[in-house]
Structures are given as C-alpha cells and as structure tokens.
Amino acid sequence: MLAEIWAQFSQQSIWEAIAVALGIAYVILAARESVWCWPAAFVSTAIYTLLFWNGMLPMQSFLHFFYMSMAVYGFYVWTRGSISQPELHIHRWRWGYHAVFISLGVLLTFSLGGLLTLFEASQKPYLDGFVMVFSMLTTYMMARKVLENWLYWLVIDSTAVVLYWQTGYLLTAAMFVLYLGLAVYGFVNWLKLYRAQHQSASL
C-alpha cells in the first residue's frame, strides 16, 4: 500500500510541486498578515490554472484563474486600502452576513454541480463545484480581512483533500492536508491581531 502511494507521488509533475510550494508559502504569509502572500498566490494559481484545465477539472481551472485576479486585488487592497478605509484591519462579520454567504454558496454549488453533471464536464461535478464556489467567496473574505475566513477554509480544505486525492493530484491533496493545520494557525494568529487592534483602538 505504501509502495503504491509512493509510486503515485513520484509520478507527480514538477510544476505541481512548484505550485504546492508557493501555495504553502501563500497561506503561511497570509496567516502572518504579510502582503507578500499575494505574489506567491499569483504564481501558484497561474500554474494550477493550466494543470487543472489539462486534467479535466474545469471548475478548478476557472477557480485558479479567479485566484490570479484576486491575488492582484488582495495585493492592492492590503497595500493601498480604499478611500473610505485607507488602512484595512481584520474585522468580523455579523451572523446575518454568514447566513447569506452560506445560502448563496449552497445554491451556486448545486446549480453548478447540476450543470457539470449534465454536460459531463467534470470528473467530480459536485465536489468540483463546492470547492470552486466556496473558495471564490472565501478568498474575497480573506482579501477583505474577515476573521472567519479561516473557519470556512477548514471545511473547504477538507473537501479539497477528497477531490484532489480521488482525481490523482496527490501532492495537491497532501498540500490541502497541511492547509488544514495552517488554517487553524491563521485563525489563531488573526484572532490575536484582531484583539490587539481593538485594544489599541480603545486606548
């Protein structure tokens, strides 16, 4: 069993290995609230866009193309802010926002999964759709520094492990196992920063 798994890992492409390394760097840097997470994300997702398109996971390819644009957006927002909020701070969403967020994500997941099934366009249509939809929504939360984004990543990353393992992207599946631990680290670290920001603001 172990020999079979090792043989499968050894067949993974060097490009996937590079994308994995940069993807790990992205999450570690994001957890530390470093703006350099976004350049790492841009290169990693550019590689994945091509890999997943060739591997018949169109929604994952589209997702990573979206990630590329979000990397540019995230870099801009984290470095420039906005007119109404020059310096973007970590903040939390009210429960109503989360209810809308989850409802929208579920609706889009089932709609997309149904279309992928109808056109036989994906190996795992509903898993493909779920990971794409919620990853897109949650990446926006991260770019806006919403604290709870890390909790959503725990669910998304768990689902992604299953998707990538079943479709043969073993290095990527292993990366998402690591992402689970990094999501916990990211949440704990952002929570500390969030509390520190509120303490300093109240002084």
C-alpha positions as CSV (number, residue, x, y, z in Angstrom):
1,M,0.0,0.0,0.0
2,L,2.7,2.5,1.0
3,A,4.8,1.5,-2.1
4,E,1.8,2.2,-4.3
5,I,1.2,5.6,-2.7
6,W,4.9,6.5,-3.1
7,A,4.9,5.4,-6.7
8,Q,1.9,7.7,-7.4
9,F,3.6,10.6,-5.6
10,S,6.8,10.1,-7.7
11,Q,4.8,10.5,-10.9
12,Q,3.5,14.0,-10.0
13,S,4.8,16.8,-12.2
14,I,7.5,19.3,-11.2
15,W,5.0,22.1,-12.0
16,E,2.6,20.7,-9.4
17,A,5.4,20.6,-6.9
18,I,6.3,24.2,-7.5
19,A,2.6,25.2,-7.3
20,V,2.3,23.4,-4.0
21,A,5.4,25.1,-2.5
22,L,4.1,28.5,-3.5
23,G,0.7,27.6,-2.3
24,I,2.0,26.7,1.1
25,A,4.1,29.9,1.2
26,Y,0.9,31.9,0.4
27,V,-1.0,30.5,3.4
28,I,1.8,30.9,5.8
29,L,2.4,34.5,4.7
30,A,-1.4,35.3,4.8
31,A,-1.6,33.9,8.3
32,R,1.2,36.3,9.3
33,E,-0.8,39.1,7.5
34,S,2.1,39.6,5.1
35,V,1.3,41.3,1.8
36,W,3.8,39.1,0.1
37,C,1.3,36.2,0.3
38,W,-0.4,37.6,-2.8
39,P,2.6,37.4,-5.3
40,A,3.1,33.8,-4.1
41,A,-0.6,33.1,-4.7
42,F,-0.5,34.6,-8.2
43,V,2.3,32.4,-9.5
44,S,0.9,29.3,-7.8
45,T,-2.5,29.7,-9.2
46,A,-1.2,30.5,-12.7
47,I,0.4,27.1,-12.7
48,Y,-2.7,25.4,-11.4
49,T,-4.9,27.0,-14.0
50,L,-3.1,25.1,-16.7
51,L,-2.7,21.9,-14.7
52,F,-6.4,21.6,-13.9
53,W,-7.5,22.5,-17.4
54,N,-5.4,19.7,-18.8
55,G,-6.7,17.3,-16.1
56,M,-10.4,17.8,-16.9
57,L,-11.2,19.8,-13.7
58,P,-12.6,22.9,-15.5
59,M,-14.1,24.5,-12.3
60,Q,-10.7,24.2,-10.5
61,S,-9.0,25.7,-13.6
62,F,-11.5,28.6,-13.6
63,L,-11.2,28.9,-9.8
64,H,-7.4,29.3,-10.0
65,F,-7.8,31.8,-12.8
66,F,-10.1,33.7,-10.5
67,Y,-7.5,33.4,-7.7
68,M,-5.0,35.1,-10.0
69,S,-7.3,38.2,-10.3
70,M,-7.9,38.1,-6.5
71,A,-4.2,38.0,-5.9
72,V,-3.9,41.3,-7.7
73,Y,-6.9,42.7,-5.9
74,G,-5.7,41.5,-2.5
75,F,-2.2,42.9,-3.0
76,Y,-3.8,46.3,-4.0
77,V,-6.2,46.4,-1.0
78,W,-3.6,45.3,1.5
79,T,-1.1,47.9,0.3
80,R,-3.4,50.8,-0.7
81,G,-6.6,50.3,1.2
82,S,-9.6,52.3,-0.1
83,I,-11.0,55.8,0.0
84,S,-13.4,55.0,2.8
85,Q,-10.9,52.8,4.7
86,P,-7.3,53.8,4.0
87,E,-5.9,51.0,6.3
88,L,-7.7,47.7,6.2
89,H,-7.9,46.0,9.5
90,I,-9.0,42.5,10.5
91,H,-12.7,42.5,11.3
92,R,-15.6,40.2,11.9
93,W,-18.9,39.6,10.1
94,R,-22.4,39.6,11.8
95,W,-24.3,36.3,11.7
96,G,-26.7,37.7,9.0
97,Y,-23.8,38.0,6.6
98,H,-22.7,34.4,7.2
99,A,-26.3,33.2,6.6
100,V,-26.4,34.9,3.3
101,F,-22.9,33.8,2.4
102,I,-23.7,30.1,3.1
103,S,-27.0,30.1,1.4
104,L,-25.6,31.7,-1.7
105,G,-22.7,29.2,-1.7
106,V,-25.0,26.2,-1.4
107,L,-27.3,27.4,-4.1
108,L,-24.4,28.1,-6.5
109,T,-22.8,24.7,-5.7
110,F,-25.9,22.7,-6.5
111,S,-26.6,24.7,-9.6
112,L,-23.1,24.4,-10.9
113,G,-22.8,20.7,-9.9
114,G,-26.0,20.0,-11.9
115,L,-24.7,21.7,-15.0
116,L,-21.4,19.9,-14.8
117,T,-23.2,16.6,-14.4
118,L,-25.5,17.4,-17.4
119,F,-22.6,18.2,-19.7
120,E,-20.2,15.6,-18.2
121,A,-17.7,18.3,-17.9
122,S,-16.0,17.2,-14.7
123,Q,-14.7,14.1,-13.0
124,K,-16.4,15.0,-9.7
125,P,-19.0,17.6,-10.5
126,Y,-20.4,18.4,-7.1
127,L,-17.1,18.3,-5.3
128,D,-15.6,20.4,-8.1
129,G,-18.4,22.9,-7.8
130,F,-18.4,23.1,-4.0
131,V,-14.6,23.7,-3.8
132,M,-14.8,26.3,-6.6
133,V,-17.8,28.3,-5.3
134,F,-16.8,28.5,-1.6
135,S,-13.2,29.1,-2.4
136,M,-14.1,32.1,-4.5
137,L,-16.4,33.5,-1.9
138,T,-13.9,32.8,0.9
139,T,-10.9,34.3,-1.0
140,Y,-12.9,37.5,-1.1
141,M,-13.3,37.3,2.7
142,M,-9.6,36.9,3.1
143,A,-8.8,39.9,0.8
144,R,-11.2,42.0,2.9
145,K,-9.5,40.6,6.1
146,V,-12.7,39.0,7.5
147,L,-11.5,36.9,10.5
148,E,-13.9,34.0,10.0
149,N,-12.5,33.2,6.5
150,W,-10.1,30.7,8.2
151,L,-13.0,28.7,9.6
152,Y,-14.5,28.4,6.2
153,W,-11.2,27.2,4.8
154,L,-11.3,24.3,7.3
155,V,-14.4,22.9,5.5
156,I,-13.2,23.8,2.0
157,D,-9.7,22.3,2.5
158,S,-11.2,19.1,3.9
159,T,-13.4,18.7,0.8
160,A,-10.5,19.6,-1.5
161,V,-8.4,16.8,0.0
162,V,-11.1,14.3,-1.1
163,L,-11.4,15.9,-4.5
164,Y,-7.7,16.0,-5.4
165,W,-7.0,12.6,-4.0
166,Q,-9.8,11.0,-6.0
167,T,-8.7,12.8,-9.2
168,G,-5.0,11.9,-8.9
169,Y,-3.5,15.2,-7.7
170,L,-1.7,13.6,-4.7
171,L,0.7,16.4,-4.0
172,T,-2.1,18.9,-4.1
173,A,-4.2,16.7,-1.8
174,A,-1.2,16.5,0.6
175,M,-0.9,20.3,0.5
176,F,-4.5,20.7,1.5
177,V,-4.0,18.4,4.5
178,L,-1.2,20.8,5.5
179,Y,-3.6,23.7,4.8
180,L,-5.9,22.4,7.5
181,G,-3.3,22.9,10.1
182,L,-2.3,26.3,8.6
183,A,-6.0,27.4,8.7
184,V,-6.0,26.8,12.4
185,Y,-2.8,28.7,12.7
186,G,-4.1,31.5,10.6
187,F,-7.3,31.8,12.7
188,V,-5.5,31.8,16.0
189,N,-2.9,34.4,14.7
190,W,-5.6,36.7,13.2
191,L,-7.7,36.5,16.3
192,K,-4.7,37.7,18.4
193,L,-4.1,40.5,15.9
194,Y,-7.8,41.4,15.9
195,R,-7.9,41.6,19.7
196,A,-4.6,43.6,19.7
197,Q,-6.1,46.1,17.2
198,H,-9.2,46.5,19.3
199,Q,-7.2,47.0,22.5
200,S,-5.0,49.7,20.9
201,A,-8.1,51.4,19.4
202,S,-9.7,51.6,22.8
203,L,-6.7,53.3,24.4
